[in-house]
């Protein structure tokens, strides 16, 4: 039943938010554009920095990264990023258990990516990415855990969390699916594996269009599960 619940959230059907019992249901879009420390059902976000007005953030793209940090390292990496927001790193770190750490203010610009230096069209058409999808306009999400084998894929928990998180980011910043990129798609990276590719492909396959699953998608929990699951 929990998986069906999470799948419903990933489809854009948000149920409740903190305080929603008193205030009534809110849509996914409403929650995603909120301030403070919004929590999405089925997704654990630990905020090291609270959210403000999303309109002030510069994000037009999402870049998916994978780091060779071992399992259990996301929190420490996020804390180091929070202490020095402009250091090399990203805004969001995802642990192997699916916990998300929001490390910096959403207006801070961490150093990530390599200047969108890829122009060989190996994975995607780089005409619209070359020297354009860069740190100043792209929010970075880092998945830890592919150590010591860089080819180790993201965990099932990370994938499950990602398919909710990516839609949260899309709604918050108005980012369409075609502006979700694997790091390997836009920069020349480690030839041993395709960094972020599977995760970016999964996110794009959702086909989520920001703004199209707003208040019309207010569905109660009981309506999201089949009679056999009750």
Buried (B, 14 or more C-beta within 10 A) or exposed (E): EEEEBBBBBBBBBBBBBEEBEEEEBBBBBBBBBBEEEBBBBBBEBBBBBEBEEBEEBEBBBBBBBBBBBEBEBBBEBBEEBBEEBEEEBBBBBBBBBBBBBBBBBBBBBBEBBEEBBBEEEEBBEBEEBBEBBBBEBBBBBBBBBBEEEEEBBBBEBBBBBBBBBBBBBBBBBBBBBEBBBBBBBBBEBEEEBBBBBBBBBBBBEBEBEBEEBBEEBBBEBEEBBEEEEE
